[in-house]
C-alpha cells in the first residue's frame, strides 16, 4: 500500500507539473495519434514523360508583369484564374500585403481582375474552383477563406482576419517556433488549400501554424478537425495524422482526402471522417548531388522528397499530380500512390521549375503550373506517345 501511494504521488506530481502546458496544447482535435509505421518501399526508377511547355500562354500587357504566382485554377468553362503576388510600391517592405486574382479566358486572353480590396485578401496562398464555378481563395496572411460567385461577388467567408489594432497571434511567443498554438474550431492558423467531397463538405489544409485538416459542411458550419503537429519519421512512414506544414489538399470521387504533408515528406490519405488510410511517398530516384536552385547542397539528401501540391483529375480514371521543391519535378501517379512518371526539373529555363506552388489539371495530359519563383505560368502538354515511339525505335 505504501508503494502504491508513493507511485501515485509521483504520478500526481508529474501530472501537476505537466498539466497546464498539456491542457493548452492538446484540444479535442489535437490528440497525438498512436505511433505507427508502414514498410519503407525502396527508391524506384520511373520514366520521364515527354512534354511541351508554353510559358507565354497567358496574354496580358507589359504593365501587368507577374510577380510570384502561387496558385492557378480552371473552371468548367475553361476560364483560368491566377493567384498573383504583384509588387505595388507601397507599404513596408516586410509584411506588405500582396494578392491579386487575374482571370483569363480559355485562350489565355486577360478578362478581368477579381476581388479588388476584399478584406479577406492579404497574402493569398491557394485557390480553386468548386463544381459550381465558385472561386475560393485561401489566404495565409488574413487567416481567411473567401468564396466568390461566378459574377465575382463575395458570398461566404470562413475564419476571421485579425483586427487592425490587434497583435497577430503569430507574434506571440506560442506561435514562434516553440509551442504551437492550440487549435480553435472555426479559426485558421496559416491555411494553405481547399477541396470538397461529393456532398460539398469543405476540407481546408491548415497549415503553417496549425497542423490539421479543418472540415466544414457546405453551409460553412464547423464539422471537425483532425491532426497534430509532429514528425513523420526518417522515411515519412510513421505517425499518421502528424503534420508538419500540410501544404495542399484534394479529394477523389470516393471521398478520400489527400494531404500534401510537405515537411514530413509524404502525402497522407484519409477517409472523409479523418480515419487514416495510407501514406504516399515521392521516392523516385534522382541525382542527389545536383545543386538546388535555391539553398545549399545538403551533405545527405533523403530518398523521399517533399510534396507541395495536390491535383486530382476529373477524368474517367482519376490520376494524382503532385510536385516537389527539389529536384523540382511533377509526378503523375495512380491514386494508390504508384508513380507512373515524372516531368521536368528545377531551374529557370522553359520546361524547368522554381518552386511549383500550384497545379491545375483540367485533363490527363494538360497541366497549368504556378511556377512561383520564376514569376510565370507554364502550360504543359504531356506527350506520352513520344515515349512509346522512342521505346519502339530502341527495340
Secondary structure, DSSP 8 states (H G I E B T S, - for coil): -HHHHHHHHHHHHHHHHHHHHHHHH--TT-------B------B---B--EEEETT-SB--GGG---EEEEEEE-TTS-EEEEEE---S-S-STT----EEEEE-TTSBEEEEE-TT-TT-SSEEEEEE-TT--EEEEETTTTEEEEE-TTS-EEEEEE----TTS--GGGSGGGTTSS-----TT--SSEEEEEE-TT--EEEEE-SSS-EEEEE-TTS-EEEEE-EE----TTS-B-TTEES-EEEEEE-TT--EEEEEGGGTEEEEE-TT--EEEEE-B-B---TTS--SSS---SS--SSB-B---EE--SSS--EEEEBSSS--EEEE-TTS-EEEEE-EESSSTTEES-EEEEEEEETTEEEEEEGGGTEEEEEEE-HHHHHHHHHHT-
